[in-house]
């Protein structure tokens, strides 16, 4: 695969100007004409929009189901940048994550070969949600790293800065903020490591990955805010990294499922309103499950 070899870059395109958390609200359509689908619509806040060679794009292929907001009418396609009618542009003036390319693209009656359909017609929503499990995992891991960065920067500053004749790290309220960062870091790390273990053993992990993403991103936003506070006036200056940490933390609380969406998901799991059918992929022969765990897997 060119992607695995690093010769081509791919992007994920679900979000639209009027459809973020409400994935069923997408308006992009793909109408079948002979051996091709004619696709029209617009995607926004897409990572690598101006860089990727191809995109996993989700569109309605069933007009009646679109009216009913029935997700079984959504299909997934591989769309090439080189296709006629494809145009992209950047999202300007982002607060943070400036190292990441984020943009939009439009599809003006783009002709997509039927062999570029991923899965079967109508399986797009399931594919989209499965892909989000992967994206949310990386967001959780990244947010955990941000908590650690906030902790380390705060510790360094608290040991260097003096107030009232002592290092500010000696003041109890500064200690409280740093202690919270340490607690959050250790908890967030364990949550996404559990998700990683489930992924590595081929087990369904939507619930665990969602919890890791929600906890880690909210904790990273709190850690970044406290880092600015610990740095005082210097935290309000780009001379120190505190402001950058805060700007970067805010994005992760929003994308890949807002904190509010994840709160609802976790409540539904606990209340029994939402369940995931247990699934398990076949593992390589050399991955033997210990006999004491076979009954649990």
Phi and psi restraints in degrees (value plus and minus 20) as a CYANA .aco file:
   2 UNK   PHI     -77.3   -37.3
   2 UNK   PSI     -54.5   -14.5
   3 UNK   PHI     -85.6   -45.6
   3 UNK   PSI     -65.3   -25.3
   4 UNK   PHI     -85.0   -45.0
   4 UNK   PSI     -50.6   -10.6
   5 UNK   PHI    -101.7   -61.7
   5 UNK   PSI     -30.0    10.0
   6 UNK   PHI      61.1   101.1
   6 UNK   PSI      -8.1    31.9
   7 UNK   PHI    -109.7   -69.7
   7 UNK   PSI     -36.4     3.6
   8 UNK   PHI    -156.5  -116.5
   8 UNK   PSI     129.5   169.5
   9 UNK   PHI    -135.6   -95.6
   9 UNK   PSI     120.6   160.6
  10 UNK   PHI    -142.1  -102.1
  10 UNK   PSI     136.3   176.3
  11 UNK   PHI    -151.4  -111.4
  11 UNK   PSI     145.6   185.6
  12 UNK   PHI    -134.0   -94.0
  12 UNK   PSI     106.3   146.3
  13 UNK   PHI    -149.7  -109.7
  13 UNK   PSI      71.6   111.6
  14 UNK   PHI    -133.9   -93.9
  14 UNK   PSI     -66.3   -26.3
  15 UNK   PHI     -84.4   -44.4
  15 UNK   PSI     123.1   163.1
  16 UNK   PHI    -152.6  -112.6
  16 UNK   PSI     149.1   189.1
  17 UNK   PHI     -73.6   -33.6
  17 UNK   PSI     -53.8   -13.8
  18 UNK   PHI    -134.3   -94.3
  18 UNK   PSI      -3.1    36.9
  19 UNK   PHI    -166.6  -126.6
  19 UNK   PSI      82.8   122.8
  20 UNK   PHI    -135.8   -95.8
  20 UNK   PSI    -109.8   -69.8
  21 UNK   PHI     -82.5   -42.5
  21 UNK   PSI     -52.6   -12.6
  22 UNK   PHI    -106.9   -66.9
  22 UNK   PSI      60.3   100.3
  23 UNK   PHI     -82.9   -42.9
  23 UNK   PSI     -46.5    -6.5
  24 UNK   PHI     -93.2   -53.2
  24 UNK   PSI     -28.3    11.7
  25 UNK   PHI    -106.3   -66.3
  25 UNK   PSI     -15.6    24.4
  26 UNK   PHI     -82.0   -42.0
  26 UNK   PSI     130.3   170.3
  27 UNK   PHI    -133.6   -93.6
  27 UNK   PSI     -29.6    10.4
  28 UNK   PHI     -81.3   -41.3
  28 UNK   PSI     115.7   155.7
  29 UNK   PHI    -143.7  -103.7
  29 UNK   PSI     133.5   173.5
  30 UNK   PHI    -155.7  -115.7
  30 UNK   PSI      88.9   128.9
  31 UNK   PHI    -121.6   -81.6
  31 UNK   PSI     106.9   146.9
  32 UNK   PHI     -96.0   -56.0
  32 UNK   PSI     111.5   151.5
  33 UNK   PHI    -156.8  -116.8
  33 UNK   PSI      81.4   121.4
  34 UNK   PHI      45.6    85.6
  34 UNK   PSI    -143.6  -103.6
  35 UNK   PHI    -115.2   -75.2
  35 UNK   PSI      -5.1    34.9
  36 UNK   PHI    -154.2  -114.2
  36 UNK   PSI     140.7   180.7
  37 UNK   PHI    -132.1   -92.1
  37 UNK   PSI     114.9   154.9
  38 UNK   PHI    -120.6   -80.6
  38 UNK   PSI      95.4   135.4
  39 UNK   PHI    -129.2   -89.2
  39 UNK   PSI     115.5   155.5
  40 UNK   PHI    -159.1  -119.1
  40 UNK   PSI     121.2   161.2
  41 UNK   PHI     134.3   174.3
  41 UNK   PSI    -191.4  -151.4
  42 UNK   PHI    -163.2  -123.2
  42 UNK   PSI     117.7   157.7
  43 UNK   PHI    -136.4   -96.4
  43 UNK   PSI     123.5   163.5
  44 UNK   PHI    -154.6  -114.6
  44 UNK   PSI     141.7   181.7
  45 UNK   PHI      34.3    74.3
  45 UNK   PSI      26.9    66.9
  46 UNK   PHI    -119.7   -79.7
  46 UNK   PSI     103.5   143.5
  47 UNK   PHI     -86.3   -46.3
  47 UNK   PSI     116.5   156.5
  48 UNK   PHI      46.4    86.4
  48 UNK   PSI       4.3    44.3
  49 UNK   PHI     -78.0   -38.0
  49 UNK   PSI     -53.0   -13.0
  50 UNK   PHI    -121.1   -81.1
  50 UNK   PSI     -12.8    27.2
  51 UNK   PHI    -142.2  -102.2
  51 UNK   PSI     -61.1   -21.1
  52 UNK   PHI     -84.0   -44.0
  52 UNK   PSI     128.3   168.3
  53 UNK   PHI    -105.4   -65.4
  53 UNK   PSI     -47.4    -7.4
  54 UNK   PHI    -170.2  -130.2
  54 UNK   PSI     139.4   179.4
  55 UNK   PHI    -155.9  -115.9
  55 UNK   PSI     126.5   166.5
  56 UNK   PHI    -109.0   -69.0
  56 UNK   PSI      87.6   127.6
  57 UNK   PHI    -132.2   -92.2
  57 UNK   PSI     118.4   158.4
  58 UNK   PHI    -130.7   -90.7
  58 UNK   PSI     114.2   154.2
  59 UNK   PHI    -170.3  -130.3
  59 UNK   PSI     135.3   175.3
  60 UNK   PHI     -95.2   -55.2
  60 UNK   PSI     110.6   150.6
  61 UNK   PHI    -134.3   -94.3
  61 UNK   PSI     -23.2    16.8
  62 UNK   PHI    -147.6  -107.6
  62 UNK   PSI      87.6   127.6
  63 UNK   PHI     -82.8   -42.8
  63 UNK   PSI     -59.0   -19.0
  64 UNK   PHI     -86.5   -46.5
  64 UNK   PSI     -61.4   -21.4
  65 UNK   PHI     -89.4   -49.4
  65 UNK   PSI     -47.8    -7.8
  66 UNK   PHI     -83.7   -43.7
  66 UNK   PSI     -62.2   -22.2
  67 UNK   PHI     -83.2   -43.2
  67 UNK   PSI     -54.0   -14.0
  68 UNK   PHI    -108.6   -68.6
  68 UNK   PSI     -23.2    16.8
  69 UNK   PHI      38.0    78.0
  69 UNK   PSI      15.5    55.5
  70 UNK   PHI    -107.7   -67.7
  70 UNK   PSI      91.2   131.2
  71 UNK   PHI     -83.7   -43.7
  71 UNK   PSI     -33.0     7.0
  72 UNK   PHI     -91.7   -51.7
  72 UNK   PSI     -20.9    19.1
  73 UNK   PHI    -117.1   -77.1
  73 UNK   PSI     -13.6    26.4
  74 UNK   PHI    -120.5   -80.5
  74 UNK   PSI     116.7   156.7
  75 UNK   PHI    -144.8  -104.8
  75 UNK   PSI     143.0   183.0
  76 UNK   PHI    -134.7   -94.7
  76 UNK   PSI     122.1   162.1
  77 UNK   PHI    -158.3  -118.3
  77 UNK   PSI     132.6   172.6
  78 UNK   PHI    -114.8   -74.8
  78 UNK   PSI      97.8   137.8
  79 UNK   PHI    -131.9   -91.9
  79 UNK   PSI     108.1   148.1
  80 UNK   PHI    -109.5   -69.5
  80 UNK   PSI     121.5   161.5
  81 UNK   PHI     -78.1   -38.1
  81 UNK   PSI     -52.4   -12.4
  82 UNK   PHI     -93.6   -53.6
  82 UNK   PSI     -29.7    10.3
  83 UNK   PHI     -83.4   -43.4
  83 UNK   PSI     118.6   158.6
  84 UNK   PHI     -83.6   -43.6
  84 UNK   PSI     112.8   152.8
  85 UNK   PHI      79.6   119.6
  85 UNK   PSI     -22.9    17.1
  86 UNK   PHI    -113.2   -73.2
  86 UNK   PSI     110.5   150.5
  87 UNK   PHI    -164.3  -124.3
  87 UNK   PSI     119.6   159.6
  88 UNK   PHI    -150.1  -110.1
  88 UNK   PSI     143.5   183.5
  89 UNK   PHI    -176.8  -136.8
  89 UNK   PSI     148.1   188.1
  90 UNK   PHI    -108.0   -68.0
  90 UNK   PSI     132.9   172.9
  91 UNK   PHI    -106.7   -66.7
  91 UNK   PSI     100.3   140.3
  92 UNK   PHI    -112.3   -72.3
  92 UNK   PSI     132.3   172.3
  93 UNK   PHI      39.1    79.1
  93 UNK   PSI      25.2    65.2
  94 UNK   PHI     -86.7   -46.7
  94 UNK   PSI     131.1   171.1
  95 UNK   PHI     -89.8   -49.8
  95 UNK   PSI     -65.7   -25.7
  96 UNK   PHI    -163.8  -123.8
  96 UNK   PSI    -188.0  -148.0
  97 UNK   PHI      28.2    68.2
  97 UNK   PSI      27.9    67.9
  98 UNK   PHI     -90.5   -50.5
  98 UNK   PSI     -38.8     1.2
  99 UNK   PHI     -96.1   -56.1
  99 UNK   PSI     -34.6     5.4
 100 UNK   PHI    -117.5   -77.5
 100 UNK   PSI     112.0   152.0
 101 UNK   PHI     -95.9   -55.9
 101 UNK   PSI     102.9   142.9
 102 UNK   PHI    -150.9  -110.9
 102 UNK   PSI     113.3   153.3
 103 UNK   PHI    -179.7  -139.7
 103 UNK   PSI    -181.2  -141.2
 104 UNK   PHI    -154.8  -114.8
 104 UNK   PSI     144.9   184.9
 105 UNK   PHI    -168.9  -128.9
 105 UNK   PSI     133.1   173.1
 106 UNK   PHI    -134.4   -94.4
 106 UNK   PSI     132.0   172.0
 107 UNK   PHI    -144.9  -104.9
 107 UNK   PSI      86.8   126.8
 108 UNK   PHI    -126.6   -86.6
 108 UNK   PSI      69.7   109.7
 109 UNK   PHI      30.6    70.6
 109 UNK   PSI      31.7    71.7
 110 UNK   PHI     -96.0   -56.0
 110 UNK   PSI     108.8   148.8
 111 UNK   PHI    -109.9   -69.9
 111 UNK   PSI     100.0   140.0
 112 UNK   PHI    -135.0   -95.0
 112 UNK   PSI     102.1   142.1
 113 UNK   PHI     -79.6   -39.6
 113 UNK   PSI     126.4   166.4
 114 UNK   PHI     -82.1   -42.1
 114 UNK   PSI     -46.1    -6.1
 115 UNK   PHI     -90.8   -50.8
 115 UNK   PSI     -29.9    10.1
 116 UNK   PHI    -106.9   -66.9
 116 UNK   PSI     -20.0    20.0
 117 UNK   PHI     -89.1   -49.1
 117 UNK   PSI     110.1   150.1
 118 UNK   PHI    -116.8   -76.8
 118 UNK   PSI     102.1   142.1
 119 UNK   PHI      52.7    92.7
 119 UNK   PSI    -171.1  -131.1
 120 UNK   PHI    -121.5   -81.5
 120 UNK   PSI     140.9   180.9
 121 UNK   PHI     -76.8   -36.8
 121 UNK   PSI     113.7   153.7
 122 UNK   PHI      71.9   111.9
 122 UNK   PSI     -23.5    16.5
 123 UNK   PHI    -116.3   -76.3
 123 UNK   PSI     -14.7    25.3
 124 UNK   PHI     -80.8   -40.8
 124 UNK   PSI     -60.8   -20.8
 125 UNK   PHI     -84.4   -44.4
 125 UNK   PSI     -61.5   -21.5
 126 UNK   PHI     -82.9   -42.9
 126 UNK   PSI     -60.5   -20.5
 127 UNK   PHI     -84.6   -44.6
 127 UNK   PSI     -61.1   -21.1
 128 UNK   PHI     -81.9   -41.9
 128 UNK   PSI     -65.0   -25.0
 129 UNK   PHI     -88.2   -48.2
 129 UNK   PSI     -56.1   -16.1
 130 UNK   PHI     -84.5   -44.5
 130 UNK   PSI     -61.2   -21.2
 131 UNK   PHI     -84.9   -44.9
 131 UNK   PSI     -55.0   -15.0
 132 UNK   PHI     -83.7   -43.7
 132 UNK   PSI     -51.6   -11.6
 133 UNK   PHI     -78.4   -38.4
 133 UNK   PSI     -56.5   -16.5
 134 UNK   PHI     -93.8   -53.8
 134 UNK   PSI     -65.0   -25.0
 135 UNK   PHI     -84.0   -44.0
 135 UNK   PSI     -61.7   -21.7
 136 UNK   PHI     -85.4   -45.4
 136 UNK   PSI     -51.6   -11.6
 137 UNK   PHI     -83.2   -43.2
 137 UNK   PSI     -66.2   -26.2
 138 UNK   PHI     -87.0   -47.0
 138 UNK   PSI     -53.9   -13.9
 139 UNK   PHI     -85.6   -45.6
 139 UNK   PSI     -61.6   -21.6
 140 UNK   PHI     -81.3   -41.3
 140 UNK   PSI     -64.3   -24.3
 141 UNK   PHI     -85.4   -45.4
 141 UNK   PSI     -62.1   -22.1
 142 UNK   PHI     -84.7   -44.7
 142 UNK   PSI     -61.0   -21.0
 143 UNK   PHI     -85.6   -45.6
 143 UNK   PSI     -54.7   -14.7
 144 UNK   PHI     -83.1   -43.1
 144 UNK   PSI     -61.9   -21.9
 145 UNK   PHI     -83.2   -43.2
 145 UNK   PSI     -55.0   -15.0
 146 UNK   PHI     -87.3   -47.3
 146 UNK   PSI     -58.3   -18.3
 147 UNK   PHI     -79.6   -39.6
 147 UNK   PSI     -63.7   -23.7
 148 UNK   PHI     -83.5   -43.5
 148 UNK   PSI     -60.5   -20.5
 149 UNK   PHI     -83.5   -43.5
 149 UNK   PSI     -60.7   -20.7
 150 UNK   PHI     -83.5   -43.5
 150 UNK   PSI     -63.6   -23.6
 151 UNK   PHI     -80.7   -40.7
 151 UNK   PSI     -67.9   -27.9
 152 UNK   PHI     -85.3   -45.3
 152 UNK   PSI     -62.1   -22.1
 153 UNK   PHI     -86.0   -46.0
 153 UNK   PSI     -57.8   -17.8
 154 UNK   PHI     -88.5   -48.5
 154 UNK   PSI     -59.8   -19.8
 155 UNK   PHI     -83.9   -43.9
 155 UNK   PSI     -65.2   -25.2
 156 UNK   PHI     -79.5   -39.5
 156 UNK   PSI     -66.5   -26.5
 157 UNK   PHI     -88.7   -48.7
 157 UNK   PSI     -59.5   -19.5
 158 UNK   PHI     -85.9   -45.9
 158 UNK   PSI     -46.2    -6.2
 159 UNK   PHI    -103.7   -63.7
 159 UNK   PSI     -47.6    -7.6
 160 UNK   PHI    -107.3   -67.3
 160 UNK   PSI     -57.8   -17.8
 161 UNK   PHI    -103.0   -63.0
 161 UNK   PSI     115.7   155.7
 162 UNK   PHI    -136.6   -96.6
 162 UNK   PSI     123.7   163.7
 163 UNK   PHI    -170.6  -130.6
 163 UNK   PSI     118.5   158.5
 164 UNK   PHI      37.3    77.3
 164 UNK   PSI      14.1    54.1
 165 UNK   PHI      64.7   104.7
 165 UNK   PSI     -19.3    20.7
 166 UNK   PHI    -158.6  -118.6
 166 UNK   PSI     144.6   184.6
 167 UNK   PHI     -79.0   -39.0
 167 UNK   PSI     120.6   160.6
 168 UNK   PHI     -86.5   -46.5
 168 UNK   PSI     -37.5     2.5
 169 UNK   PHI     -84.0   -44.0
 169 UNK   PSI     -36.0     4.0
 170 UNK   PHI     -99.9   -59.9
 170 UNK   PSI     -33.5     6.5
 171 UNK   PHI    -102.8   -62.8
 171 UNK   PSI     115.8   155.8
 172 UNK   PHI     -82.3   -42.3
 172 UNK   PSI     -57.7   -17.7
 173 UNK   PHI     -90.6   -50.6
 173 UNK   PSI     -49.0    -9.0
 174 UNK   PHI     -90.8   -50.8
 174 UNK   PSI     -61.6   -21.6
 175 UNK   PHI     -78.8   -38.8
 175 UNK   PSI     -60.0   -20.0
 176 UNK   PHI     -80.2   -40.2
 176 UNK   PSI     -64.3   -24.3
 177 UNK   PHI     -86.3   -46.3
 177 UNK   PSI     -61.0   -21.0
 178 UNK   PHI     -89.5   -49.5
 178 UNK   PSI     -57.6   -17.6
 179 UNK   PHI     -82.6   -42.6
 179 UNK   PSI     -59.2   -19.2
 180 UNK   PHI     -83.8   -43.8
 180 UNK   PSI     -59.9   -19.9
 181 UNK   PHI     -81.1   -41.1
 181 UNK   PSI     -63.4   -23.4
 182 UNK   PHI     -84.9   -44.9
 182 UNK   PSI     -63.9   -23.9
 183 UNK   PHI     -81.4   -41.4
 183 UNK   PSI     -66.1   -26.1
 184 UNK   PHI     -84.7   -44.7
 184 UNK   PSI     -59.6   -19.6
 185 UNK   PHI     -82.3   -42.3
 185 UNK   PSI     -67.4   -27.4
 186 UNK   PHI     -86.1   -46.1
 186 UNK   PSI     -60.1   -20.1
 187 UNK   PHI     -88.4   -48.4
 187 UNK   PSI     -65.5   -25.5
 188 UNK   PHI     -81.9   -41.9
 188 UNK   PSI     -60.2   -20.2
 189 UNK   PHI     -82.3   -42.3
 189 UNK   PSI     -63.1   -23.1
 190 UNK   PHI     -86.8   -46.8
 190 UNK   PSI     -55.8   -15.8
 191 UNK   PHI     -85.1   -45.1
 191 UNK   PSI     -65.9   -25.9
 192 UNK   PHI     -97.9   -57.9
 192 UNK   PSI     -44.6    -4.6
 193 UNK   PHI     -87.2   -47.2
 193 UNK   PSI     -55.7   -15.7
 194 UNK   PHI     -84.3   -44.3
 194 UNK   PSI     -62.0   -22.0
 195 UNK   PHI     -81.6   -41.6
 195 UNK   PSI     -60.3   -20.3
 196 UNK   PHI     -82.7   -42.7
 196 UNK   PSI     -61.0   -21.0
 197 UNK   PHI     -83.3   -43.3
 197 UNK   PSI     -62.9   -22.9
 198 UNK   PHI     -82.2   -42.2
 198 UNK   PSI     -62.0   -22.0
 199 UNK   PHI     -83.0   -43.0
 199 UNK   PSI     -65.0   -25.0
 200 UNK   PHI     -84.7   -44.7
 200 UNK   PSI     -46.6    -6.6
 201 UNK   PHI    -118.5   -78.5
 201 UNK   PSI     -10.6    29.4
 202 UNK   PHI      53.5    93.5
 202 UNK   PSI       3.0    43.0
 203 UNK   PHI    -120.2   -80.2
 203 UNK   PSI     131.1   171.1
 204 UNK   PHI     -80.9   -40.9
 204 UNK   PSI     116.1   156.1
 205 UNK   PHI    -161.2  -121.2
 205 UNK   PSI       1.7    41.7
 206 UNK   PHI     -77.0   -37.0
 206 UNK   PSI     -65.6   -25.6
 207 UNK   PHI     -85.4   -45.4
 207 UNK   PSI     -68.1   -28.1
 208 UNK   PHI     -88.1   -48.1
 208 UNK   PSI     -59.8   -19.8
 209 UNK   PHI     -88.5   -48.5
 209 UNK   PSI     -59.0   -19.0
 210 UNK   PHI     -82.8   -42.8
 210 UNK   PSI     -60.6   -20.6
 211 UNK   PHI     -85.3   -45.3
 211 UNK   PSI     -61.9   -21.9
 212 UNK   PHI     -83.0   -43.0
 212 UNK   PSI     -63.1   -23.1
 213 UNK   PHI     -83.9   -43.9
 213 UNK   PSI     -66.8   -26.8
 214 UNK   PHI     -82.0   -42.0
 214 UNK   PSI     -72.2   -32.2
 215 UNK   PHI     -82.4   -42.4
 215 UNK   PSI     -68.0   -28.0
 216 UNK   PHI     -85.6   -45.6
 216 UNK   PSI     -60.7   -20.7
 217 UNK   PHI     -92.2   -52.2
 217 UNK   PSI     -60.9   -20.9
 218 UNK   PHI     -84.8   -44.8
 218 UNK   PSI     -60.8   -20.8
 219 UNK   PHI     -86.0   -46.0
 219 UNK   PSI     -56.2   -16.2
 220 UNK   PHI     -89.4   -49.4
 220 UNK   PSI     -55.0   -15.0
 221 UNK   PHI     -84.9   -44.9
 221 UNK   PSI     -61.6   -21.6
 222 UNK   PHI     -84.9   -44.9
 222 UNK   PSI     -63.6   -23.6
 223 UNK   PHI     -83.0   -43.0
 223 UNK   PSI     -60.9   -20.9
 224 UNK   PHI     -86.7   -46.7
 224 UNK   PSI     -61.2   -21.2
 225 UNK   PHI     -82.9   -42.9
 225 UNK   PSI     -62.4   -22.4
 226 UNK   PHI     -88.3   -48.3
 226 UNK   PSI     -50.7   -10.7
 227 UNK   PHI     -84.4   -44.4
 227 UNK   PSI     -62.8   -22.8
 228 UNK   PHI     -79.6   -39.6
 228 UNK   PSI     -63.1   -23.1
 229 UNK   PHI     -84.6   -44.6
 229 UNK   PSI     -63.1   -23.1
 230 UNK   PHI     -82.4   -42.4
 230 UNK   PSI     -56.8   -16.8
 231 UNK   PHI     -97.2   -57.2
 231 UNK   PSI     -29.7    10.3
 232 UNK   PHI      40.5    80.5
 232 UNK   PSI    -156.4  -116.4
 233 UNK   PHI     -80.2   -40.2
 233 UNK   PSI     -53.8   -13.8
 234 UNK   PHI     -85.6   -45.6
 234 UNK   PSI     -46.0    -6.0
 235 UNK   PHI     -89.5   -49.5
 235 UNK   PSI     -37.0     3.0
 236 UNK   PHI    -112.5   -72.5
 236 UNK   PSI     -11.3    28.7
 237 UNK   PHI    -141.5  -101.5
 237 UNK   PSI     124.9   164.9
 238 UNK   PHI     -98.4   -58.4
 238 UNK   PSI     -12.8    27.2
 239 UNK   PHI     -86.8   -46.8
 239 UNK   PSI     -46.7    -6.7
 240 UNK   PHI    -134.9   -94.9
 240 UNK   PSI     140.1   180.1
 241 UNK   PHI    -100.4   -60.4
 241 UNK   PSI     -23.5    16.5
 242 UNK   PHI     -77.1   -37.1
 242 UNK   PSI     -66.0   -26.0
 243 UNK   PHI     -82.8   -42.8
 243 UNK   PSI     -59.4   -19.4
 244 UNK   PHI     -85.1   -45.1
 244 UNK   PSI     -60.2   -20.2
 245 UNK   PHI     -79.0   -39.0
 245 UNK   PSI     -64.2   -24.2
 246 UNK   PHI     -86.3   -46.3
 246 UNK   PSI     -63.9   -23.9
 247 UNK   PHI     -83.3   -43.3
 247 UNK   PSI     -60.6   -20.6
 248 UNK   PHI     -88.6   -48.6
 248 UNK   PSI     -55.8   -15.8
 249 UNK   PHI     -85.7   -45.7
 249 UNK   PSI     -52.7   -12.7
 250 UNK   PHI     -86.4   -46.4
 250 UNK   PSI     -56.2   -16.2
 251 UNK   PHI     -81.6   -41.6
 251 UNK   PSI     -62.5   -22.5
 252 UNK   PHI     -88.3   -48.3
 252 UNK   PSI     -41.6    -1.6
 253 UNK   PHI     -94.4   -54.4
 253 UNK   PSI     -37.2     2.8
 254 UNK   PHI    -122.6   -82.6
 254 UNK   PSI     -71.9   -31.9
 255 UNK   PHI     -99.7   -59.7
 255 UNK   PSI     143.3   183.3
 256 UNK   PHI      40.0    80.0
 256 UNK   PSI      14.3    54.3
 257 UNK   PHI      80.2   120.2
 257 UNK   PSI      92.2   132.2
 258 UNK   PHI     -83.4   -43.4
 258 UNK   PSI     144.4   184.4
 259 UNK   PHI     -81.4   -41.4
 259 UNK   PSI     -52.6   -12.6
 260 UNK   PHI     -87.1   -47.1
 260 UNK   PSI     -62.6   -22.6
 261 UNK   PHI     -81.1   -41.1
 261 UNK   PSI     -62.7   -22.7
 262 UNK   PHI     -89.5   -49.5
 262 UNK   PSI     -53.1   -13.1
 263 UNK   PHI     -81.0   -41.0
 263 UNK   PSI     -65.9   -25.9
 264 UNK   PHI     -83.2   -43.2
 264 UNK   PSI     -61.4   -21.4
 265 UNK   PHI     -80.5   -40.5
 265 UNK   PSI     -67.1   -27.1
 266 UNK   PHI     -86.8   -46.8
 266 UNK   PSI     -57.7   -17.7
 267 UNK   PHI     -84.0   -44.0
 267 UNK   PSI     -61.1   -21.1
 268 UNK   PHI     -84.6   -44.6
 268 UNK   PSI     -56.1   -16.1
 269 UNK   PHI     -83.1   -43.1
 269 UNK   PSI     -66.8   -26.8
 270 UNK   PHI     -86.3   -46.3
 270 UNK   PSI     -59.2   -19.2
 271 UNK   PHI     -97.1   -57.1
 271 UNK   PSI     -32.8     7.2
 272 UNK   PHI      67.9   107.9
 272 UNK   PSI     -12.3    27.7
 273 UNK   PHI     -98.0   -58.0
 273 UNK   PSI     -39.2     0.8
 274 UNK   PHI    -151.2  -111.2
 274 UNK   PSI     111.1   151.1
 275 UNK   PHI    -157.2  -117.2
 275 UNK   PSI     132.6   172.6
 276 UNK   PHI    -134.7   -94.7
 276 UNK   PSI     109.2   149.2
 277 UNK   PHI     -86.5   -46.5
 277 UNK   PSI     106.1   146.1
 278 UNK   PHI     -80.1   -40.1
 278 UNK   PSI     110.6   150.6
 279 UNK   PHI    -151.8  -111.8
 279 UNK   PSI     130.9   170.9
 280 UNK   PHI    -165.8  -125.8
 280 UNK   PSI     107.7   147.7
 281 UNK   PHI    -101.9   -61.9
 281 UNK   PSI     133.9   173.9
 282 UNK   PHI     -89.7   -49.7
 282 UNK   PSI     115.0   155.0
 283 UNK   PHI    -119.2   -79.2
 283 UNK   PSI     135.4   175.4
 284 UNK   PHI     -76.4   -36.4
 284 UNK   PSI     131.8   171.8
 285 UNK   PHI     -78.1   -38.1
 285 UNK   PSI     -52.1   -12.1
 286 UNK   PHI     -98.9   -58.9
 286 UNK   PSI     -24.4    15.6
 287 UNK   PHI    -113.4   -73.4
 287 UNK   PSI      64.6   104.6
 288 UNK   PHI    -108.1   -68.1
 288 UNK   PSI     114.7   154.7
 289 UNK   PHI    -104.2   -64.2
 289 UNK   PSI     106.8   146.8
 290 UNK   PHI     -71.9   -31.9
 290 UNK   PSI     119.8   159.8
 291 UNK   PHI     -77.8   -37.8
 291 UNK   PSI     -52.5   -12.5
 292 UNK   PHI     -90.4   -50.4
 292 UNK   PSI     -36.1     3.9
 293 UNK   PHI    -124.2   -84.2
 293 UNK   PSI     -30.1     9.9
 294 UNK   PHI     -78.1   -38.1
 294 UNK   PSI     -55.3   -15.3
 295 UNK   PHI     -94.3   -54.3
 295 UNK   PSI     -35.1     4.9
 296 UNK   PHI    -116.8   -76.8
 296 UNK   PSI     -37.8     2.2
